[in-house]
């Protein structure tokens, strides 16, 4: 089969490497891909949000199957347009991708169908939002309604911070039109868990749970980022928690989307918090998470392409989805200064990695045969092992064999999980 993968980051590199393991996989195009992905797929210089150009490419090439990985093209209707050409796709149509594309939609859906989440209010008038904050409990959470590169959420520790967050979104338009409406939400406490799931609208199959590390600096300090590392499985996601999530969150979400005429087919991401009152939804994503995908897919023992085809054909219940009983750790090597200002264009040198380690390129370009840094998050170094401690140690060992000027990584990925395991 000839496969087109839309996207060009570390998540897409992980997906492509997993797809390549399938005996059915004959060729992969990546649109646009990146300098590292070019080692595993044919990169085509078409941006992930250029839907007309993606459709034109699909018309002119023998694409048998498409995987649309990032949120933006999903929300813009990339799957809808490709399906019109008769190309089967993994990924939700636009009317289902709204579960991530609009936080107001997802919060209202959860409220209507009794899916546990934080209490909230929605505002499209800044003055009314500011007035509400005069008496709102602090800390509080301010969320831009639309997509904001994973950065449209601000946890405000003081009333002044909360008001500043509202003004930055609604008046200064730091997230563009995504901040025209805001959700002001109850601040929840407890361990966070990410659960990616395959769903075809009839069946939900959760993947291995994971734990993201969003803050830029050790000790969960510094600015929020797209993610500085992950581990899997998440020790807080016990069998009892998993059963409760299936009963109260996963199946009700799938059924709610069906009832609303927005059947979700693809990867549905559940961002959860395990509160003292049980698990609650913090957010939904309409696609594989980044960098959660980088620790989940290396543990998948089943054929990813077969699973994706089964999702597209609404026969997920007929295929085996099996994960190894192992652990994985992903360490993000970033450009120093990320997520603010950083320099690019430094050569990346990749040495020999152990058999249980791999890397996924997130932000790099090929120039004169050299791989150069071209982003904030440059690459992901991943290792899997029988225990979490071994996976963490091996991921950091492997990261020392990949070098570039101004490289930076957190040194404590997975330490919170180890503490939880040792309690």
NORPE-V554001 format. One record per backbone hydrogen bond with DSSP energy under -1.0 kcal/mol. CO is the residue of the C=O (numbers start at 1). NH is the residue of the N-H. E is the energy in kcal/mol with one decimal. If there is no record, write none. Layout:
BEGIN
co=CO nh=NH e=E
co=CO nh=NH e=E
END
This chain:
BEGIN
co=1 nh=26 e=-3.0
co=1 nh=27 e=-1.6
co=2 nh=64 e=-2.6
co=2 nh=65 e=-1.4
co=3 nh=29 e=-2.7
co=4 nh=67 e=-3.0
co=5 nh=31 e=-2.6
co=6 nh=69 e=-1.8
co=7 nh=33 e=-1.7
co=9 nh=13 e=-1.9
co=10 nh=14 e=-2.3
co=11 nh=15 e=-2.3
co=12 nh=16 e=-2.7
co=13 nh=17 e=-2.5
co=14 nh=18 e=-1.9
co=15 nh=19 e=-2.7
co=16 nh=20 e=-2.2
co=19 nh=22 e=-1.8
co=27 nh=3 e=-3.0
co=28 nh=42 e=-2.7
co=29 nh=5 e=-3.2
co=30 nh=44 e=-2.8
co=31 nh=7 e=-3.0
co=34 nh=38 e=-1.7
co=36 nh=39 e=-1.8
co=37 nh=40 e=-2.4
co=37 nh=41 e=-1.5
co=42 nh=30 e=-2.4
co=44 nh=46 e=-3.0
co=47 nh=50 e=-1.5
co=49 nh=51 e=-1.8
co=50 nh=54 e=-2.2
co=51 nh=55 e=-2.7
co=52 nh=56 e=-2.2
co=53 nh=57 e=-2.4
co=54 nh=58 e=-2.3
co=55 nh=59 e=-2.0
co=56 nh=60 e=-1.7
co=61 nh=63 e=-2.5
co=65 nh=4 e=-2.5
co=66 nh=90 e=-2.6
co=67 nh=6 e=-2.9
co=71 nh=75 e=-2.8
co=72 nh=76 e=-2.2
co=73 nh=78 e=-2.9
co=74 nh=77 e=-1.2
co=77 nh=81 e=-2.0
co=78 nh=82 e=-2.2
co=79 nh=83 e=-2.7
co=80 nh=84 e=-1.4
co=82 nh=87 e=-2.0
co=83 nh=86 e=-1.5
co=88 nh=66 e=-2.1
co=90 nh=68 e=-1.9
co=93 nh=96 e=-1.4
co=93 nh=97 e=-2.5
co=96 nh=99 e=-1.9
co=97 nh=100 e=-2.0
co=97 nh=101 e=-2.2
co=98 nh=102 e=-2.3
co=102 nh=106 e=-2.1
co=103 nh=107 e=-2.6
co=104 nh=108 e=-2.4
co=105 nh=109 e=-2.5
co=106 nh=110 e=-2.4
co=107 nh=111 e=-2.3
co=108 nh=112 e=-2.5
co=109 nh=113 e=-2.3
co=110 nh=115 e=-2.2
co=116 nh=281 e=-2.8
co=119 nh=186 e=-3.1
co=121 nh=184 e=-2.8
co=123 nh=182 e=-2.6
co=125 nh=129 e=-1.9
co=126 nh=130 e=-2.7
co=127 nh=131 e=-2.2
co=128 nh=132 e=-2.2
co=129 nh=133 e=-1.7
co=131 nh=134 e=-1.1
co=132 nh=135 e=-1.2
co=140 nh=156 e=-2.8
co=141 nh=185 e=-3.1
co=142 nh=154 e=-3.0
co=143 nh=183 e=-2.6
co=145 nh=103 e=-2.9
co=148 nh=151 e=-2.3
co=152 nh=144 e=-2.7
co=154 nh=142 e=-3.0
co=156 nh=140 e=-1.9
co=158 nh=162 e=-2.0
co=159 nh=163 e=-2.3
co=160 nh=164 e=-2.5
co=161 nh=165 e=-2.3
co=162 nh=166 e=-2.1
co=163 nh=167 e=-2.5
co=164 nh=168 e=-2.6
co=165 nh=169 e=-1.9
co=166 nh=170 e=-3.1
co=167 nh=171 e=-2.2
co=167 nh=172 e=-2.5
co=168 nh=174 e=-2.4
co=173 nh=176 e=-2.0
co=175 nh=178 e=-1.4
co=176 nh=179 e=-1.4
co=177 nh=180 e=-1.9
co=178 nh=146 e=-2.0
co=181 nh=145 e=-2.2
co=182 nh=123 e=-2.6
co=183 nh=143 e=-2.6
co=184 nh=121 e=-2.0
co=185 nh=141 e=-2.3
co=191 nh=274 e=-2.9
co=193 nh=272 e=-3.2
co=194 nh=210 e=-2.3
co=195 nh=270 e=-2.9
co=196 nh=207 e=-3.4
co=197 nh=268 e=-2.2
co=198 nh=205 e=-3.1
co=199 nh=266 e=-2.5
co=203 nh=200 e=-1.3
co=205 nh=198 e=-2.5
co=210 nh=194 e=-2.6
co=211 nh=231 e=-1.4
co=213 nh=228 e=-3.2
co=214 nh=225 e=-1.6
co=217 nh=221 e=-1.2
co=221 nh=217 e=-2.8
co=223 nh=216 e=-2.0
co=228 nh=332 e=-1.9
co=229 nh=213 e=-1.5
co=230 nh=330 e=-3.2
co=231 nh=211 e=-2.2
co=232 nh=328 e=-2.9
co=234 nh=237 e=-1.8
co=236 nh=238 e=-1.5
co=238 nh=242 e=-2.8
co=239 nh=243 e=-2.6
co=240 nh=244 e=-2.1
co=241 nh=245 e=-2.6
co=242 nh=246 e=-2.3
co=243 nh=247 e=-2.1
co=244 nh=248 e=-2.9
co=245 nh=249 e=-2.4
co=245 nh=250 e=-2.9
co=246 nh=251 e=-1.9
co=249 nh=253 e=-2.1
co=250 nh=254 e=-2.2
co=251 nh=255 e=-2.8
co=252 nh=256 e=-2.4
co=253 nh=257 e=-2.4
co=254 nh=258 e=-1.8
co=255 nh=259 e=-2.5
co=256 nh=260 e=-1.8
co=257 nh=262 e=-3.3
co=258 nh=261 e=-1.7
co=266 nh=199 e=-2.1
co=268 nh=197 e=-1.1
co=269 nh=285 e=-1.9
co=270 nh=195 e=-2.4
co=271 nh=282 e=-3.5
co=271 nh=283 e=-1.6
co=272 nh=193 e=-2.3
co=273 nh=275 e=-1.3
co=273 nh=280 e=-2.3
co=275 nh=278 e=-1.9
co=278 nh=275 e=-1.6
co=280 nh=273 e=-2.4
co=283 nh=271 e=-3.1
co=285 nh=269 e=-2.6
co=289 nh=293 e=-1.7
co=292 nh=295 e=-1.7
co=292 nh=296 e=-1.8
co=293 nh=297 e=-2.4
co=296 nh=299 e=-1.2
co=297 nh=300 e=-1.4
co=299 nh=324 e=-3.3
co=303 nh=307 e=-2.0
co=304 nh=308 e=-2.8
co=305 nh=309 e=-2.5
co=306 nh=310 e=-2.2
co=307 nh=311 e=-2.3
co=308 nh=312 e=-2.3
co=309 nh=313 e=-2.0
co=310 nh=315 e=-3.0
co=311 nh=314 e=-1.4
co=315 nh=318 e=-1.8
co=316 nh=319 e=-1.5
co=322 nh=301 e=-3.0
co=322 nh=302 e=-1.2
co=324 nh=326 e=-2.0
co=327 nh=385 e=-2.3
co=328 nh=232 e=-2.3
co=329 nh=383 e=-2.0
co=330 nh=230 e=-1.6
co=331 nh=381 e=-2.7
co=333 nh=378 e=-1.7
co=333 nh=379 e=-1.8
co=334 nh=408 e=-2.4
co=335 nh=338 e=-2.5
co=337 nh=340 e=-2.3
co=346 nh=373 e=-2.7
co=349 nh=403 e=-2.4
co=354 nh=357 e=-1.8
co=356 nh=384 e=-2.1
co=358 nh=382 e=-2.8
co=360 nh=380 e=-2.9
co=363 nh=374 e=-2.7
co=364 nh=35 e=-2.5
co=365 nh=372 e=-3.2
co=367 nh=370 e=-2.0
co=370 nh=367 e=-2.9
co=371 nh=348 e=-3.2
co=372 nh=365 e=-2.5
co=373 nh=345 e=-2.5
co=376 nh=335 e=-3.0
co=378 nh=362 e=-2.7
co=378 nh=363 e=-2.2
co=379 nh=333 e=-2.9
co=380 nh=360 e=-2.3
co=381 nh=331 e=-2.8
co=382 nh=358 e=-2.7
co=383 nh=329 e=-2.4
co=385 nh=327 e=-3.0
co=387 nh=391 e=-2.1
co=388 nh=392 e=-2.7
co=389 nh=393 e=-2.6
co=390 nh=394 e=-2.8
co=391 nh=395 e=-2.1
co=392 nh=396 e=-2.1
co=393 nh=397 e=-2.2
co=394 nh=398 e=-2.4
co=395 nh=399 e=-1.9
co=398 nh=401 e=-1.7
co=399 nh=402 e=-1.2
co=401 nh=351 e=-3.2
co=403 nh=349 e=-2.9
co=404 nh=407 e=-1.4
co=406 nh=336 e=-3.1
co=408 nh=334 e=-3.4
co=412 nh=415 e=-1.9
co=414 nh=418 e=-2.1
co=415 nh=419 e=-2.1
co=416 nh=420 e=-1.9
co=417 nh=421 e=-2.2
co=418 nh=422 e=-1.8
END
